[in-house]
Amino acid sequence: MFILKQKMSREQFLRSLFSAAIAAADPTLVVPPHLPALANGESGRTVVIGAGKAAASMARAVENHYQQPVSGLVITRYGHGLSDFSGAIEVVEAAHPVPDKAGQEAARRIFDLVGDLGPDDLLLCLISGGGSALLSLPLPGLELHHKQELNTALLKSGATISQMNCLRKHLSLIKGGRLAAQAYPARVLTLAISDVPGDDPAVIASGPTVADASTLADARAVLDRYGIVPSGAVAALLADEQSETPKPGDKRLGRAETILIATPQMALEAAAQVARAAAITPLILGDSIEGEARDVATVFAGMARQVVRHGQPIKRPCVLLSGGETTVTLRGTGRGGRNAEFQLALALALSGQPGISAIAGDTDGIDGSEDNAGAVINADTLARARALGLDAAAALADNDAYGFFSGLDDLVMTGPTLTNVNDFRAILIS
């Protein structure tokens, strides 16, 4: 019989791995070691701006470190602010994943603020996942509702985060390096918590301070690939060479630097350490897994069966760890984010295989637009569902993973974690 070293249940063990992954990206721990000296108060200023689901907690870490007032403005998602933080850095909450007026107005304030900086000033940018939707400032000729319509279409299409951000950069006054260009000639230091496969700084929050190698043609190709028909205003901007983003070598970005302070790989390694302490062998499959959630789940189910049947590529007891960002192409009218959908598809693919349990969750605590981080499954998930009259296959067809796991009381509910290093998956095999 398989017994966890620390006498915890399988679900408790999986949840402990998820907690370790989140803790590894805690801004309180990862921000201070990378903070620079403040700009000379006599000749220069230090201004702090930021955007993302971790923006408020990153701002608090900055103020706690410096122990003196630092001015600035950051934008975070509704519910991700801090009720106990009222420092000199202002925190504005706005909508995610579809931008709203509050985000646009705050983005305009940030854009105007950095335009007043000089060569002796330091602009400290705090960037994390979710920043692209929150830092929404359309190019002239584009209205907020145009971007809202496009974002909604992209979210439904199954496009990857890199593809979505390619479009966003070419329709924004502030993304794709344009924020750093606006701040020139000030020094720009960006501290970024990565939530994107590959950890490309140009993709995290659509790279507001990073030169953009993608082109208008690339942006148009994304629309073509997913059959999205843009509004006239969007089409006009994507055809206008003036909409092109700052490219590598642009002198306005010559004083801009980016440091990755937390990544999905760091989260996976933290979880692996917890597993080893419990005498469970971890195998990290990758930190940048992409693809349709249900398809990735089918592949992972095959890997888990190979372990059970043949002890390959690792022997039991073990845990398969992975990160990245899957996608969901909406086909039905149900509720549920990519992690819950992955879990539902995984349960169906495993079909009650004994000895396998799994957790999948978004490290920001929000799976898509729902209030859960993800879900857990066990060998008895489908049997319990049938006993309650829940049809797993029908739920998957309707994209209703949330309803399915809610009925089983198997949702993972953490609330906003105030950080974000993308999705976390762990498959325990005994």
N, C-alpha and C positions, 0 to 999 in steps of 0.2 A: 504493500500500500504506500502511496505517495503522501508524505507528511512534510509540510513546510517547516523549516528549521525553527522558526519563531512562533510556531503554533497558531498562526493566523489562517483565516479562511482564504480560499483562492481569490475571492473578490477583494478581500482586504489587501491581499498582496498586490493585486493589479492596481488597486487605487493608490497604494503606497508608491508604486512606480510613477504613476501619473503626478502625484503630489511632488515627488522628487524632481521630475522634469520641469514642473512649473517653478519650483523654488530655485532651480539653477539659473533662471532668468529674472529673478527678483531685482528690480531697479535699485533697491536699497543696497544690494551687494555689488551689482555690476557697473553702476554709474560712477561712483566716487573714484575708483582707481584710475579712471581715464580723464578726469577733469583737469584742465590746464590752469595755469596761474591766471588770475584776473588781469584784464588789460590795465595798464597804468592809469590810475585814477586822475592824474593831472592832464595827461594828453590823450587818453583813450577811454572808451566805455566798453563794458561787457553787456551785451544784449542777448537774452535767451528767448528762443522761439521753438516751437515744436508742434508735432501733430501725430496722432496715433492713439491706440487703445492704452498704451503705457505712458502717454504724455504727462498726465498729472502726477503719477508716482515718480517718473523721472525728474520732473520739475521739483518735487519735494526733496528728492535725493540731492539735487544741485544746491538748493537753499540750505539744507542741513549740513552739507559739506563746507560751504563757504562761510557760514556763520555771520553773514552780513548781507544787506539788501542787494538783490540782483533783479533788475527790471526785465520784463518781457511778457510774452503771451504764448500760451499753448492751447491746442484744440484737442479734445478727446471725445469719445463717444458718450451719448447720454447714458448715465448710470455708472460711468467710469471715472467720474471726478472723485474728489476726496473731501468728505464733509469736515474733516479735522484739519484741513490745510487751507490757510488763507494768507499765503505769503505774498511777497512783492511780485512774483510771477503770476499773472492772471491766468485762470483756467476757464475756458469756454467749452461748453458741451454742445455737440451737434449730432446730426444723423449719420448712421452707417448701416448698411452699405450703399444706400442711395443718398446722395448729398442733399442738404436742405439750405434754406436761407441763412440760418444761424452760422453754418460752416462757411458759407460764401462771404458773409460779412466779416467774420473773424479772419479769413484768409486775406481779404482786402486790407484789413488793418495790419496784418503781418507784412504784407508786400510793401505797404507804404512805410512802415516802421524801418525796414532794413534799407530802404532807398536813401535814408538820411545818414548812413554810416560812412566813415572816412577811413583812411589807411591805418590809423592808429587804433581803430576799434576792433573788437572781437565779437563775432556773431557765433553763438553756441546754439547749434540746432539739435533738438532731441527728437529723433524719428523712430517710429515703430509701426508695426502692422496696423492697417486700417487708415493710415495717414492719407492715402490717396483720395478716398471718398471724403474725408474730413477737411482736407486742404483743397477745397474746390473753388477755383477762380477762373471762370471761362474766358477765353480770348474775346476781344471786342468783336461783336457781330454774333455772339452766341449767348443765349439766355440760359438761366438755370434749368428751365424745364427741358431744354434740348439735352442737357447732360443727364438729367434724371431719366429721361426716356431711353437714352443710349445705355446707361448703366443697367437699367432694368432688363433690357434686351440681352446685354452681355451676360448678366447673371443667370438668365434662363437658358442661354445657348450652350453652356458647357465649355466656354472658352477658358483657357488657363489664365492665371494671374498675370503672367508676363504679357500675354496677348492683350488682356484688358488694359494693362498699364501703358502699353505702347500707344493705344488709342487715346487714353486719358492725357498722356504727355503732349500729344500733338494738338490737343484742344484746350490747353491750359496756359494761363499767363504765368503760372507759378511753379509748375512741375517740369521735369525733364531738364534740370539745370538752370531754369529761369530765375529761381529764387536767389541762387548764388550770383548770377549775373546782375541781378538787381542790387545785391549787396556790395558789389565791387566798388571801390578797391579794398574793402575791409577784409580781414582774415576771417575765414569761415571754417569752423570745426564742427563736423556732424558726428554725433554719437548715435549709432543705429542698433536697434534690436531687430534681428532679421526674422521675417515670417515667410520668406519666399524660398522655393526650391533653388539651390545653387548659391544663395546668399549674395546675389549681385546687388551692390548698392544702388545701381541705376534702376532697379526694379522695386526696391523697398519703398513703399509710399510714392511710387513713380519718380523716385530720385530727384527731389526738388533742388538739391545742391550738387548733383552729379551730371557730368556731360552725358549726352544721349547718343548712342551709336545707331539707334533705329531711325527709320525714315518715314516720311509721309507715305511712300509706296508700301512700306510694311504695314502701316496703320490701315490703309485701304484694303490690303490683302486679308486682314483679319475680318473685316466686314464681309468680304466676298466669301471667305471660307465658311462662315456660319450663316450665310444668307440673310444678313441683317441689312435692311434698306434704311439708310440714314435720312434724317431730315435735310431739307435744302440747305439750311444754315451749316450743318455739319459737313455735308458734301462739299460745299463751297470752300470751307476752311481747309479741308483735307486736299483740295486741289490747288491751294494757294501756297507758293513757295515761301511766302512770308511767315507761314505757320510752322516752318521747320524749327526744330529745337537746337540749342547750343551743342556743338559737337566737340569731341576730344581735341584738345589743342587750342580751344577758345581761350584767349588771354584773360577774359573776365572770370574764368574759373581757375586761374592759375594759383590763387591763394586759398583754394578750397580743399579740405582734407576730410576723409571719412574713416571712422574707426568702428568696426563691428564689435560690440561689447557683449552680445549674447546671440547665440545661434541655435538652430534645431539640433545640431550635432552635440553641442554642450548639454542640452537637455537629455538626449539619448544616453550620453555617457554617464550622466548623473543617475539615470534610471538603472543602467547596467551595473553601477556600483552597488545599488541597493539590492539588486538581484543576486549578485555574488555573495553579499553578506548573508543572504538567506539560503545559500548553497544551491542556487539555481543558475545554470550557465546561460549568460545572455549572448545573443547573436544580433548585432546591428545590421539590418538588411539595407539601410540607406536612409539618408536624411532629406532626400529630395524626390520622394516618390510622387509621381503625377499620374493622371489618367482618370477615367470615369470610375467613380467610387465602387459601383457594383462589379466592374471588370477587375479592378485591383483586388477586391475581396475574393473573387474566384481564383485568381492567381495565388493569393496568400493561403487560401484553403488547400490548394494543391501542395504548397510547400509544407504546411502543417501535416498533411497526410504522409508525405515522404518521410518526415521525422518519425511519425508513429510506426510506419510499416518497415522502414529500412534504416532508421537511425542516421539519415543523411539530410542536410549537411552537418548535423549536430545530433548528439544523443540526448535522450530524455534523462532527467527533467531539465527543461530549458525554456527560455522565453525569447520569442522573436520580436525585436524592437524595430520600429520604423517611424520616420517623419516625412514631411512634405505637405502637399496640398492636392487632394483629389478634387474632382469636379462632379457636379450633378446636372444632367440635362433634364429639365422638368418635363415630365410626360403626364403627370396626374395633377390632382388638386389637393393632395394631402400636405402635411407639415413634416419638416425634418431637414436637418443640415447634412453635410457630406459625411460626417463621422457616424451619425446614427444610421444613415443609408448604407455605409460600408458595413456596419455591424449586422444589419438585417440581411444583407446579401451574403455575408460571411456565415451567418447561422444557417441560411438555406443551403449554401454550398457544402457545409460540413455535415448537414443532415443528422445532427445528434451524435457525431463522433465522440466516443467516450474519451475523457482525459484532456479535453481542450476547452479552455476558457479564454476570453479576450476582453480588452477594453480599448476604446477609441474615443478621443476627445480633442477638442480645440483648446490649446493652452491659454487662450484668453478667457475661457469659461463660457463662451457663447458659440454654439454650433450653428453657423449661418445666421439666421435672424431669430432663433428660438432662445428660450431661457435655460436650456441645458447645455452642458459642455460636450456631452456625447452619450454613450451607453455601454453597458456590459452584457456579455453573453456567456452562457455555460452550455454544457452538453444537454441539459434538460430544457433549454429555452423554447424550442419548438413544441415539445410535449406539453409544457406548462401553457403555452399559448393556445394550443388546441383545446385543452381542458377549459380555457376561458372563452372559447369561441372566437379566438383571434386568428385570422388567416394571414400568415406571413407573406405568401406569394402575392396575394391581393394587395397587401399594404405596400410592398415594394413596387408593384405596378402603378400604384397611385402616389408614389413618393411620400408615403405616410409612415415613415419610420418613427417619428415622434409619437404618433398615436399608438403604434404597436408597443413600443417600449414603455410608454406611460402606463398602458394597461397592465404590464408586467411589473411595474415599479422598478424598472431596471435602467432608468435614465441616470446619468451622472450629473448632479447639480452642484456646481461650485460657486455660482455667482461670478461676477467680473473678477478676474485674478489680477488685473492692472499690469499685465505683461502680455507678450504674444510672440512665441516662437513656433507658430504654426501647429499642425496636427501631431498628435502622439498616438501611436498604436502599439499594443503589447499583446502577444498571443502566447499564453502559458500552455505548455504541452508536458504532460506527465504520463 
